[in-house]
Amino acid sequence: MEGSHAFQVFLRLRPPHSNSSIEEPFLTVLPPSPTASDEDIESGTKTQVTIHPPSNHRSQKIETFSFTEVFEEASNQADIFKHIVAPILTPVIKDGRDGMLATLGVTGSGKTHTILGSRQQRGMTQMSLDVLFRSLGDKIALMSESQIAQCNDAEAEIMDSTAFMSKVTAVVEPYQIPKPNSCPTKPPVDSHVVKCNASSSTKYAILMSIYEVYNDKIFDLLAPSSAARRKALLFKSTRSSGDRKVVTGLRKVMVTDLYEALQVLGVGQYQRSHGETVSNDKSSRSHCFISLELKKMKKSKLDGSTRMKESTFTIVDLAGSERARNAKTAGDRLAEGGHINKSLMFLGQCLELSTQQSSGHPAKIPYRQSKLTELLFTNSYNPAADPQIASIIVTADPAGDFNATSQMLKYSALAKSSVNLRPPMQVLNGSRNVSATSQISQCSQGSALEITTDERPESAMSQDATSMIAMLQLQLKEAEESRVEMERLLNQRRIEAEREREEAKARCLEIERAVREEVSNDMEQRIRLMQRMMLNKLEEDAECREEHVDRKLDMLKRTILESNDENDRARDVEIEQYVRELEAENSALRSEVLSLKRKRVNGDSPLKERSLNRLKF
Ligand SMILES: Nc1ncnc2c1ncn2[C@@H]1O[C@H](COP(=O)(O)OP(=O)(O)OP(=O)(O)O)[C@@H](O)[C@H]1O
């Protein structure tokens, strides 16, 4: 199955966790093979590892995987840079070629540590930037507006780092962005300065962009905005890119020194989607792409125009595959995990098929299945594309999750073979605790152990058919594992959905009860208020009526009084009149009496009778 590969695949083993409980690692590095090149034997370069399943595992197959080189636990960041990254970066700077470095591995196996380092050690990105700025030195310049227009047809927003930082600090608190000066300067990479023999009229502009593939969509990490307002970017061909596809609409920052570049990197790191899982307390939940574009600008002495040559170094920190059961994720984390695993499954298929392609069996690589494989394979690992150098660092924890690690090694290794121990329990005189390495060495020494390979002899079947069957078996097994896992997730999701439905129902009832109570309280208050208002109104009306009646009575009284006065006056007048008449009559009678007296005196009797009648009246 071995053949020359379209890219190099290195394996890096991480040192054990301080809290690791597993006593014996399942992964063993094999010494250099006797068939290796003299150079490799001399330098002690190791290229193969074997994995042996735990004794209670259903498969008892010892598998061997080959890589370009295996870096053991003791390797440090400087070793990785020197052997893997410097050979990619040098042609990017010197010859204007494209290069790509990616890390692939199970969650918590050290991908981000390799790419971005930690508080104590710098990562490949910081070291690459350091080498880039040291190598180009005073040839680094900013592009003029016309030069920007000349090279930018991907709707990019190109700006210098001062403008960029002021835009960023308008929306992000500065203290939240990791400080560049907090990045350690060790280990030094001074010895890796690339000499580029450019003329004095040649200048270089360095454009940095950082983006992530999150849930199968591309997002710019240098354009901070809230999760809800993030706009997905397109990956497409542009007028000048021809067949090459580019991510359009990115913000690109022109950086002129290491400090500025680390500031930009800090913003990208701050913006990247992270989350906490059981496997890693700061787990990357997206595939992150850091792109360093070198624009080599040469001014023509004849017409002053600028000729531009471009090369790009892309660093990719892939999210880790995980088993939801082990990572104990739920909700958003579970959905993210599903997207991550799906995209890595497609990546695995593409990597396996590209292995066949490079060993002379053309196969169509189905890279359009996900944004990740489209980004990686469209321009980078496609052997038909421009010459470029690409390497993958597969990170693994020899004492981590056996199933996840063996699956990762299966699809990333350059070659693989396996030996079946049959029956697993009886092989070693009834003992299950003898290590797989000792089993292999006993086997290689011609021991009488009953070990058989599960592969039919090559003579009985063509190599093509053997590899095809092995691949199909592998895919079948992976598909079965995925199906079981999906079923488990589906069941888990169903149970969760049922629980959520019950909770939602209970919440609804609670809300309904609270609303009813609130409404009835409100109604009661309103009724009480209306009653108070009506009583007030009735009281007011009664008062008004009372006043009205009082006023009427007053008026009547006055009227009565007034009418009494008038009657009195009339009677008085009448009486006065009567009195006056009586007085007049009286005086008339007196005068008559007087005249009668006089007449009596004179003897006149009829007059006397008449006056007596009047007196009776
Ligand atoms: N080679 C190493 N040397 C020292 N520490 C390491 C190494 N590899 C990983 N670690 C430590 O292990 C922890 C997890 O590593 P890291 O975050 O790089 O994992 P990862 O593969 O990127 O995980 P994920 O996919 O979940 O993001 C970190 O604390 C990191 O510093």
The ligand as an SDF file (V2000), in Angstrom:
LIG
                    3D

 31 33  0  0  0  0  0  0  0  0999 V2000
    3.3700   18.1650   23.2170 N   0  0  0  0  0  0  0  0  0  0  0  0
    2.8200   18.7230   24.2970 C   0  0  0  0  0  0  0  0  0  0  0  0
    3.5780   19.1660   25.2950 N   0  0  0  0  0  0  0  0  0  0  0  0
    3.0420   19.7400   26.3930 C   0  0  0  0  0  0  0  0  0  0  0  0
    1.7060   19.9190   26.5810 N   0  0  0  0  0  0  0  0  0  0  0  0
    0.9020   19.5040   25.6230 C   0  0  0  0  0  0  0  0  0  0  0  0
    1.3890   18.8930   24.4330 C   0  0  0  0  0  0  0  0  0  0  0  0
    0.3470   18.5990   23.6670 N   0  0  0  0  0  0  0  0  0  0  0  0
   -0.7590   19.0170   24.3280 C   0  0  0  0  0  0  0  0  0  0  0  0
   -0.4280   19.5570   25.5040 N   0  0  0  0  0  0  0  0  0  0  0  0
   -1.3650   20.1360   26.4980 C   0  0  0  0  0  0  0  0  0  0  0  0
   -2.5830   19.3830   26.4990 O   0  0  0  0  0  0  0  0  0  0  0  0
   -3.7220   20.2160   26.5670 C   0  0  0  0  0  0  0  0  0  0  0  0
   -4.6500   19.9780   25.3840 C   0  0  0  0  0  0  0  0  0  0  0  0
   -3.9420   20.2690   24.1840 O   0  0  0  0  0  0  0  0  0  0  0  0
   -4.5800   21.0660   22.9610 P   0  0  0  0  0  0  0  0  0  0  0  0
   -5.5120   22.1260   23.4190 O   0  0  0  0  0  0  0  0  0  0  0  0
   -3.4530   21.4700   22.0810 O   0  0  0  0  0  0  0  0  0  0  0  0
   -5.4420   19.8990   22.3140 O   0  0  0  0  0  0  0  0  0  0  0  0
   -6.2130   19.9020   20.9090 P   0  0  0  0  0  0  0  0  0  0  0  0
   -5.7850   18.6910   20.2020 O   0  0  0  0  0  0  0  0  0  0  0  0
   -6.0330   21.2070   20.2190 O   0  0  0  0  0  0  0  0  0  0  0  0
   -7.7040   19.7260   21.4330 O   0  0  0  0  0  0  0  0  0  0  0  0
   -9.0740   20.2300   20.7610 P   0  0  0  0  0  0  0  0  0  0  0  0
   -9.2350   19.5070   19.4880 O   0  0  0  0  0  0  0  0  0  0  0  0
  -10.1160   19.8470   21.7750 O   0  0  0  0  0  0  0  0  0  0  0  0
   -8.9580   21.7140   20.6100 O   0  0  0  0  0  0  0  0  0  0  0  0
   -3.2050   21.6570   26.6000 C   0  0  0  0  0  0  0  0  0  0  0  0
   -3.1640   22.0730   27.9490 O   0  0  0  0  0  0  0  0  0  0  0  0
   -1.7960   21.5500   26.0620 C   0  0  0  0  0  0  0  0  0  0  0  0
   -0.9280   22.5390   26.5780 O   0  0  0  0  0  0  0  0  0  0  0  0
  1  2  1  0
  2  3  1  0
  2  7  2  0
  3  4  2  0
  4  5  1  0
  5  6  2  0
  6  7  1  0
  6 10  1  0
  7  8  1  0
  8  9  2  0
  9 10  1  0
 10 11  1  0
 11 12  1  0
 11 30  1  0
 12 13  1  0
 13 14  1  0
 13 28  1  0
 14 15  1  0
 15 16  1  0
 16 17  2  0
 16 18  1  0
 16 19  1  0
 19 20  1  0
 20 21  2  0
 20 22  1  0
 20 23  1  0
 23 24  1  0
 24 25  2  0
 24 26  1  0
 24 27  1  0
 28 29  1  0
 28 30  1  0
 30 31  1  0
M  END
$$$$
